[in-house]
Amino acid sequence: MAAGFFAARILIIPMLVSALFGAAPAVAADVLPLTAAQKKNLGIASVAAATQTASPALTFSARVTLPPSSVRVIAAAGSGLVTQLHVQAGESVQRGAPLLTLSMPGLANAQNALTQARLKAQLAAGNAARDEKLFSEGLIAESRLRATQSEAQSARAGLAAAQSAFSLLGTGKVSGSAITLTAPIAGVVTESVAEPGQRVDAGMALVKVADLSKLALEIPMSPAQARQVAVGQSVTVADSSASGRVTALLPQLNAAQSVLVRASLADPQKLLRPGQSVQAAIAGTQSAGSLIVPAAALVWKAAVPYVFVETAQGFTPTPVQLVRQNASQAEITGLTAGSRVAVKGVAALKAQWAGD
């Protein structure tokens, strides 16, 4: 009995639609005849397909990230001991601000070697200049000039080696055997792993500084969705003034079988944070000859999109080509600009069409 009850309810909708349509005059087979009274009873409404300068924006879930160009890593250039921390994670710093101080035993020796090499190079350069003048006046032999020039060249090489050795120990403010590492850019300290009294080795990352005014988005999409996106398209973030452009579509799929789309992002209000989940809208340039209709106007038959175009006799199911679609709008081709398509009562029209 229950099965019969549900079967009866399933038959109500097409029967009601048939009753409302009534015995309309015969027209062409591809037109659903409809009088004004029937249209009103079924709650059918239509709008004109419009041309626009841009396609409907596609909205996706995205994650805010830091692009590599916005991050600087401050590392220990040699073995040493952390003697002082000047900042901690979350603090804003200006370029050149002190971050941490290291005690490095080899630093004083390297600085002394650099000073000696600089003095030797200056002395050798002065001797070479003097002998060049004496040789031009015919007061010394050429062999002596060659010897002093060779000494000057050797001293310059020694200075370059000493400068290189000193730079390998770190860049910052040096005082005796201590060096204070400084921020290479203005930004926010996103990570600080060092502690006072900690011994560190050469190459160990100690502090990360990031410029949070330059962010990025990672947007996972299905392969079908990714085909509607291209490098250069504009991106906006919901509930934010942040905006940017698509910079890359990764060629390979990730573990979730998604295409990862990357976009640059400028956040003038600084409301977004790395790792934050947001809704990103990607707008594209409208295709030539395409029109915008409400997404509710689309119906599908055998995987082909259709719209019901209003005519003097009723509504005509018309196949269209779907360019792109979001939750509220669809960009299509295959219609004449100004054509009116049904956006309400579409289910009733589809039921009548399926019953033909």
Phi and psi in degrees as a GROMACS rama.xvg file:
@    title "Ramachandran Plot"
@    xaxis  label "Phi"
@    yaxis  label "Psi"
@TYPE xy
-61.478  -40.1572  ALA-2
-62.1225  -40.6543  ALA-3
-65.6186  -35.5351  GLY-4
-63.2606  -47.9285  PHE-5
-66.9998  -37.0891  PHE-6
-61.742  -38.9048  ALA-7
-64.3938  -40.4926  ALA-8
-65.7114  -37.0413  ARG-9
-63.2959  -32.4618  ILE-10
-80.0537  -11.3512  LEU-11
-63.2775  -45.9551  ILE-12
-61.3247  -55.2008  ILE-13
-61.7248  -33.7255  PRO-14
-66.1441  -40.3146  MET-15
-64.9224  -42.2594  LEU-16
-61.2703  -42.4358  VAL-17
-63.8077  -39.226  SER-18
-65.9257  -40.3686  ALA-19
-69.2797  -38.0905  LEU-20
-68.2266  -37.0111  PHE-21
67.4107  -165.943  GLY-22
-91.7297  85.567  ALA-23
-82.5495  159.365  ALA-24
-60.4694  149.013  PRO-25
-70.1045  134.029  ALA-26
-135.149  -173.681  VAL-27
-58.3235  148.349  ALA-28
-61.8311  -26.5461  ALA-29
-92.6678  11.2229  ASP-30
-114.525  131.853  VAL-31
-91.16  105.767  LEU-32
-66.8572  140.44  PRO-33
-155.425  125.678  LEU-34
-86.2714  168.531  THR-35
-61.6044  -38.8446  ALA-36
-66.7271  -41.8482  ALA-37
-64.8114  -39.958  GLN-38
-60.6412  -41.4263  LYS-39
-68.9513  -42.5804  LYS-40
-63.9273  -34.2917  ASN-41
-85.9365  -4.36944  LEU-42
68.6429  33.0161  GLY-43
-85.4027  131.719  ILE-44
-134.039  150.916  ALA-45
-131.586  157.131  SER-46
-133.99  161.521  VAL-47
-84.4651  134.299  ALA-48
-66.8047  129.946  ALA-49
-117.235  153.251  ALA-50
-91.2975  143.578  THR-51
-137.462  163.487  GLN-52
-81.3144  -16.3855  THR-53
-139.25  151.571  ALA-54
-72.0723  160.174  SER-55
-62.2674  139.895  PRO-56
-72.4505  137.573  ALA-57
-94.933  131.012  LEU-58
-106.327  132.88  THR-59
-137.143  154.646  PHE-60
-74.6673  137.203  SER-61
-141.977  166.386  ALA-62
-125.659  132.418  ARG-63
-76.5729  132.217  VAL-64
-132.137  173.979  THR-65
-104.267  122.426  LEU-66
-68.6241  150.259  PRO-67
-55.1857  -32.7168  PRO-68
-69.4072  -14.6693  SER-69
-93.73  -4.08727  SER-70
-114.35  136.609  VAL-71
-123.839  135.782  ARG-72
-108.148  126.253  VAL-73
-101.851  119.684  ILE-74
-122.514  161.011  ALA-75
-76.2919  124.52  ALA-76
-83.8807  -11.7642  ALA-77
-157.349  170.703  GLY-78
-66.615  141.087  SER-79
-172.191  -173.071  GLY-80
-124.032  128.987  LEU-81
-73.3984  117.964  VAL-82
-103.844  -22.9462  THR-83
-159.077  138.471  GLN-84
-106.777  128.724  LEU-85
-98.8993  -15.7654  HIS-86
-141.543  167.906  VAL-87
-139.311  167.607  GLN-88
-55.997  135.482  ALA-89
100.609  -14.2042  GLY-90
-83.2382  144.753  GLU-91
-86.4065  141.94  SER-92
-134.894  153.099  VAL-93
-96.7099  161.227  GLN-94
-61.2975  132.462  ARG-95
89.2449  -2.90892  GLY-96
-70.6129  142.853  ALA-97
-67.3127  137.895  PRO-98
-108.892  -52.9039  LEU-99
-157.88  158.01  LEU-100
-115.568  133.716  THR-101
-115.923  142.536  LEU-102
-99.193  120.105  SER-103
-128.764  109.356  MET-104
-55.5585  -34.9974  PRO-105
-79.9614  -6.1022  GLY-106
-68.5884  -43.2038  LEU-107
-63.956  -41.067  ALA-108
-63.9862  -42.1885  ASN-109
-65.9424  -39.0122  ALA-110
-66.3674  -40.4741  GLN-111
-64.1654  -42.0244  ASN-112
-62.5829  -37.8005  ALA-113
-66.1124  -41.8175  LEU-114
-62.557  -44.7562  THR-115
-63.2334  -41.6422  GLN-116
-66.1743  -36.151  ALA-117
-66.882  -42.7094  ARG-118
-65.153  -41.1217  LEU-119
-64.2244  -40.3589  LYS-120
-66.5841  -39.414  ALA-121
-64.3176  -43.14  GLN-122
-63.7742  -44.2742  LEU-123
-64.6377  -38.5238  ALA-124
-65.7877  -38.9439  ALA-125
-65.2367  -41.0652  GLY-126
-63.5006  -40.9574  ASN-127
-64.932  -41.4836  ALA-128
-63.9699  -41.1286  ALA-129
-63.1047  -46.6974  ARG-130
-67.9785  -30.7391  ASP-131
-63.0846  -39.5906  GLU-132
-67.6141  -43.8849  LYS-133
-64.043  -37.6747  LEU-134
-68.1828  -38.0029  PHE-135
-65.8327  -24.7455  SER-136
-91.8124  0.188431  GLU-137
75.5714  23.0797  GLY-138
-95.7922  -16.4922  LEU-139
-132.349  160.661  ILE-140
-77.9412  158.4  ALA-141
-64.7072  -32.4583  GLU-142
-61.7708  -36.847  SER-143
-67.0484  -40.4236  ARG-144
-61.1874  -43.7973  LEU-145
-62.5731  -37.1466  ARG-146
-66.585  -44.7732  ALA-147
-69.253  -34.3997  THR-148
-65.8225  -38.7158  GLN-149
-64.9  -40.8247  SER-150
-63.586  -38.9743  GLU-151
-65.2323  -40.922  ALA-152
-64.962  -41.8126  GLN-153
-64.0976  -39.4226  SER-154
-66.4211  -37.3526  ALA-155
-64.8032  -40.1867  ARG-156
-64.388  -40.2152  ALA-157
-64.7044  -37.7176  GLY-158
-64.7046  -42.899  LEU-159
-62.1293  -39.7212  ALA-160
-66.5345  -40.7499  ALA-161
-66.5172  -38.9435  ALA-162
-64.243  -40.5258  GLN-163
-65.357  -43.8123  SER-164
-63.5509  -38.0184  ALA-165
-69.7712  -40.8739  PHE-166
-66.6142  -28.2534  SER-167
-67.179  -18.8739  LEU-168
-84.2801  -5.35852  LEU-169
129.38  158.222  GLY-170
-112.969  124.004  THR-171
167.604  -161.141  GLY-172
-91.5782  118.763  LYS-173
-101.497  136.143  VAL-174
-142.648  101.841  SER-175
62.8957  -121.228  GLY-176
-96.5628  13.1653  SER-177
-114.925  144.421  ALA-178
-132.221  132.718  ILE-179
-102.945  111.756  THR-180
-75.4655  138.789  LEU-181
-118.363  163.597  THR-182
-74.6833  125.597  ALA-183
-77.0263  -18.0574  PRO-184
-141.178  163.429  ILE-185
-81.8812  138.868  ALA-186
173.03  -150.805  GLY-187
-122.63  137.414  VAL-188
-73.2979  112.25  VAL-189
-93.7064  -19.7794  THR-190
-156.054  136.472  GLU-191
-141.614  112.707  SER-192
-103.714  -7.13857  VAL-193
-86.6823  153.899  ALA-194
-132.429  145.501  GLU-195
-56.7112  134.388  PRO-196
91.1017  -5.90529  GLY-197
-81.8125  136.542  GLN-198
-89.9428  136.454  ARG-199
-125.553  155.419  VAL-200
-106.89  162.967  ASP-201
-59.888  133.477  ALA-202
88.7653  -3.63945  GLY-203
-75.1375  126.098  MET-204
-71.2513  129.853  ALA-205
-112.515  -43.6322  LEU-206
-139.512  143.702  VAL-207
-118.722  132.429  LYS-208
-120.188  133.813  VAL-209
-128.858  142.301  ALA-210
-89.1387  100.385  ASP-211
-76.1481  -4.29291  LEU-212
-77.5923  -13.6475  SER-213
-119.059  101.07  LYS-214
-112.665  -177.627  LEU-215
-145.816  165.306  ALA-216
-123.127  141.974  LEU-217
-115.131  120.934  GLU-218
-122.817  106.67  ILE-219
-78.054  136.265  PRO-220
-137.664  158.521  MET-221
-73.3298  157.567  SER-222
-55.402  -36.2381  PRO-223
-67.0516  -41.3579  ALA-224
-66.3718  -38.0087  GLN-225
-64.5932  -26.1816  ALA-226
-68.1188  -15.7412  ARG-227
-94.8129  5.4334  GLN-228
-121.184  142.873  VAL-229
-138.859  154.565  ALA-230
-59.1083  134.411  VAL-231
103.297  -15.8207  GLY-232
-68.317  146.133  GLN-233
-77.8993  149.246  SER-234
-130.474  135.478  VAL-235
-125.951  158.648  THR-236
-115.341  132.103  VAL-237
-61.4041  141.773  ALA-238
58.9094  34.2555  ASP-239
-157.459  155.429  SER-240
-89.5509  1.73209  SER-241
-66.9009  142.223  ALA-242
-152.993  164.948  SER-243
-173.284  -157.696  GLY-244
-140.731  152.22  ARG-245
-66.6887  128.365  VAL-246
-108.33  -25.9036  THR-247
-163.782  149.988  ALA-248
-120.68  114.938  LEU-249
-63.3152  136.392  LEU-250
-72.129  -24.406  PRO-251
-103.074  155.737  GLN-252
-83.6883  149.689  LEU-253
-87.0793  -172.409  ASN-254
-62.6384  -26.7281  ALA-255
-88.7289  11.2756  ALA-256
60.4116  37.6225  GLN-257
-114.203  153.976  SER-258
-91.4  127.138  VAL-259
-91.9241  119.269  LEU-260
-103.346  131.917  VAL-261
-110.731  143.279  ARG-262
-139.439  144.994  ALA-263
-75.4998  160.21  SER-264
-152.661  123.303  LEU-265
-104.622  129.099  ALA-266
-122.59  80.9233  ASP-267
-61.6597  -30.7081  PRO-268
-85.2379  -8.43395  GLN-269
53.8198  49.198  LYS-270
-96.0613  -17.4587  LEU-271
-97.4468  154.264  LEU-272
-130.474  145.799  ARG-273
-56.3142  136.498  PRO-274
91.5582  -8.89048  GLY-275
-74.0501  139.127  GLN-276
-89.2928  131.991  SER-277
-138.896  170.666  VAL-278
-104.468  118.238  GLN-279
-109.242  134.878  ALA-280
-110.41  127.956  ALA-281
-111.398  118.711  ILE-282
-106.494  139.661  ALA-283
-118.516  173.352  GLY-284
-80.3735  134.109  THR-285
-65.9825  139.304  GLN-286
-70.8225  151.381  SER-287
-62.1099  131.171  ALA-288
79.2296  7.35951  GLY-289
-91.132  160.139  SER-290
-129.853  160.066  LEU-291
-109.684  128.407  ILE-292
-132.201  158.109  VAL-293
-60.6258  143.901  PRO-294
-61.2501  -27.7144  ALA-295
-66.331  -14.5861  ALA-296
-76.2473  -17.8821  ALA-297
-80.3525  136.378  LEU-298
-128.861  157.653  VAL-299
-122.779  138.926  TRP-300
-142.517  117.285  LYS-301
55.2835  44.2771  ALA-302
65.7169  15.4804  ALA-303
-111.701  129.157  VAL-304
-78.0741  139.883  PRO-305
-129.653  159.593  TYR-306
-131.231  155.332  VAL-307
-96.5132  109.24  PHE-308
-89.8951  128.359  VAL-309
-77.381  132.248  GLU-310
-128.558  179.634  THR-311
-65.2299  -28.5129  ALA-312
-89.1194  -20.6795  GLN-313
158.968  -129.354  GLY-314
-129.469  136.57  PHE-315
-110.138  119.944  THR-316
-65.6723  120.647  PRO-317
-125.441  122.464  THR-318
-70.9807  143.134  PRO-319
-134.071  168.701  VAL-320
-107.246  124.17  GLN-321
-86.9138  118.87  LEU-322
-85.6197  -51.3385  VAL-323
-161.791  159.924  ARG-324
-152.858  143.587  GLN-325
-122.639  -164.881  ASN-326
-66.8333  -24.2736  ALA-327
-117.382  -24.3653  SER-328
-131.935  157.824  GLN-329
-136.435  139.971  ALA-330
-102.118  124.977  GLU-331
-133.087  163.286  ILE-332
-127.72  162.939  THR-333
108.752  1.74839  GLY-334
-121.34  160.17  LEU-335
-87.4531  136.688  THR-336
-55.4079  134.978  ALA-337
94.8212  -10.4869  GLY-338
-60.6291  137.539  SER-339
-95.5138  130.878  ARG-340
-121.633  147.305  VAL-341
-70.989  134.774  ALA-342
-124.142  -16.2448  VAL-343
-127.393  147.425  LYS-344
74.6839  16.2227  GLY-345
-64.0951  -36.5564  VAL-346
-61.9228  -39.1521  ALA-347
-65.3399  -41.7605  ALA-348
-63.4911  -41.6473  LEU-349
-65.1667  -38.0141  LYS-350
-63.8997  -41.4194  ALA-351
-66.9821  -38.9501  GLN-352
-65.3363  -42.0121  TRP-353
-68.2705  -24.1404  ALA-354
-84.4303  -10.9502  GLY-355
